[in-house]
Structure formats: structure tokens, C-alpha cells
Amino acid sequence: MVEHEKTGIVDKVTWSISRVSMILPAVIVAVMFCEVVLRYLFAKPTLWANELSLWIAGAVYLLAGLYAMQQRSHIRITLLYDVLPRWLRKTCDLGALLFLLIFVFAVIWGGFGEAWVKLNRWETFGTAWDPPIPATLKPLILVVLVLTAIQGISNLIYDWNQDPEEHTPLDEIGIDVEAIKEEADKPHG
């Protein structure tokens, strides 16, 4: 995959957060490997491996959405979008951002109180290890949503006067036709 260029401070912050979060699945694998070894080779299962994996996976899931927004890889029906005139594309982009902002506002409005209580109470998971998953992930949801909204605004501002991207069915296949043509045109001998 070719990453979208970093176009400003917002992109750089998102990109940096994403780089850290890309390491976390490997941490989950290491935790689960440790659990398997301890459980099946030494008959000493852990109390913490499952909850730690859930905790990390929750953060990865949230941060992946932020990265997807920075990369502009969110769902868009390019078949229809690409045939629209430029003014209508901009209208669709504004509409999509408006819906995103309404969603972010609604979730923050409805979830801030609960997240604040869980954080202040340092609410735990209620298991034997009892990590503070609710106390950390509930506020993280709101923080990531705010960052996603800021990233969406940044994308719109940067993309507003850019030349529109053109997509072909070959983009979905992932074959570099130009490289194949160049290779075919080279003399073999």
C-alpha cells in the first residue's frame, strides 16, 4: 500500500500515533504466545493475558479509524464519485464531513458523562486481574473521535483545491500496468 502524503501538522500527529499503534498487534501476539507457553508447557496460566489483549486490541481498533481517516481510505463509492462534476464532489465531501461532525458531537454529548465517571472512579474490568479497561478506553473513544474530526477537517481543507484523483478498476486489483508495459517494452537478450 502506498501511504497518503503527510500534508500538515495534523497529518504528522496522526501518522505518529498510527506508527505506535501499528506495533501493538505484535504486542498482542507476544502476550498470547506467552500465555500459551505458560499455560501448556508449564501449566501456569496467567490472569492477565486475555484482558491485556482485549485492552490493547480496543486501542488498536480505535486508532485504526484515525489512521484510515488520514489515509483517506474510508468508504466512498468511487464508481459514482468519480463521474460527478468537481462542484458536486466538493458538495459530497462537505456533506460527509458534516455527517462525521454530527456523529462525533452526538457521541461526545452522550458519552462524556459516562467516560468522565469511569475515569474518575478508575473503573476496572471486574475480573481476577481487574485492569482499568473501562476507565481508559471510554475516554479514549472520545479523544480519538475528536482527533478523527480534526483530521477530517484537515483533509477537506487540504483536498479542496487539489486535482481530483482518478480511479480505474485496475486500482482495485493492485496490478501496476505501467510497470508491466515497461517490462514488456525492454529488449530481452
N, C-alpha and C positions, 0 to 999 in steps of 0.2 A: 504494500500500500504506500502510496506517495502521500506524505502528510501535507496539509494545507500550510501555507507560509504563516509565520508569526507576524502580524501586522500592527502590533502596538503593545502597550503595557498590559492590557487585559489579556491578550493572547499569550504573552510571555508568562504571566501569572498562572493562567490555566494550563499552559504547556508544562510548567514546572510542577504543579500539583499532579498532573497526569503522569509525569515521569516517575514520581514517587509511588503513585497508585499502581503503576504497571509492574512494580516489584512485588506487590502484595500477594498476587496469586501464587507466586513461588514460595512465599512465606506460608501460605495455607498448605501447599503441598508438603513443605518441610514439617509443619506441625502434624499433619495427618500421617506422614511417614514415621515420625517419632512415636505417635500413638500406636501405629501398627506394630512397630518393633517392640515397644514396651509391653503392649498387650499380648502379642502372640509369641514372642521369643522369651520374654522374661516374666510373663504372667503378672505384670504390674501395670494395669491400665491407669490412665490419668483421669483426673477430674476436670481438667481444663481444656483439653484438646478440641472437643466438639464446640464448646462455647466460644473459644478463641477463634476458631474457623468461622463460625457464624458472625462474630463481631467484625472480623476483617473483611469477610465477604460482603457484609452490609455496606461497609465503607467503599469497597471497590465498586459495587453496584451503583452507588450514588455518584461517585466521582467519574465513572464511565460516561454517564449522561452529560456531565460538564465537558468532558473531552469530545464527545460526539458533537456537541454544540460548537465548540471551537473549530472542529474539522468540517463543519457544515455537512455532516453525514446523517443528519436527522431525516426522517421520512419526507420525501417530496415526490410527487408523481411527475418525473421528468418528461415522460412522454407528452403529457399535456402542458406542463410548464414551459417546455422548450418551444412550443408552437405559438405561445402567447406573444403579443407585441410587448415591447420593453415597458411601456407605461402600465400594462396590466400585470406584468411580472412584479413591478415595484409595488403595485397595489396588493398583490398576493403576499409579498414579503412583509408589508406593513400589517396586513391582516394577521399573518402568522405570529408576528411579534406581539401584536395586541392580544391575541389569544394566550400566548405564553405569559405575558404580564398579568393578565386577568387570573390565570391559573396560579401563578406564583403568589399574587396578592391574596387569593382565596385560601390557599394552603397556609400561608403565614398568618393570616387573620384567624383562621380556625385552629391552627396548631400551636401558636406561640404560647398560649397559656399552659397547655399540657407539657410542652417542651421545657418551659421555664420551671414548672413544678418538678418535673423529673430531674432536671439538672440540679436545682436547689436541694432537693431531697436526696440526691445522689442515688436514685432508684436503681436497684440491681435486678438481675435476671431471675432470681429465685431458685437457683439450682445449688448443688453442693459447692461448686467453686464460686458462684454468685458474682459474676463480673457486672460492672455498671453499664451494660449494653443499652438499656433504655435511657439512661442519663446522658449518654454520649451520642447515640445515633439519632434520637429525636431532635436535638438541637442541630446536629449535622445536616439533617434533611433540610432544615430551614436555611442554614448557611449556604449549602450547595444550591438551593433554589435561587437565592439572591445572586450568587455568582453566575448561575446559568442565565438569569435575566440580564445581568450586566454584560455577559458575553454575547447574548442575542442582540442587545442594543449596539454593542461594538461591531458585530458582524454586519448589521444593517448599515451603520454609518460607513464602514469601510467598503462594502459591496455596492453602495448606492450608485456610484458613478463608474464602476468597473464595467468592462466589456462583458456581456453575458457569456457564460460557459455554454458550449455546445456539446451535446451528448449523442452518442451513437449506440446502437445495440452492441457493438464490439466493446464498449466500455464495461458492460456488464459481464462479458466473457473474460476479460482480463488478458486478452492477447494483444501484443504490440505489433500491429500490422505493418507499421512503417519499418520496424526493425527486421521483420521477415522479408519485406521488399528489398531493403538494403542488402541483406544477406544473399538474396537471390540474384541481385544485380552484380555482385562481386564476381570477378573471374576466378574460377576454380582451377587450380593447376599446379 
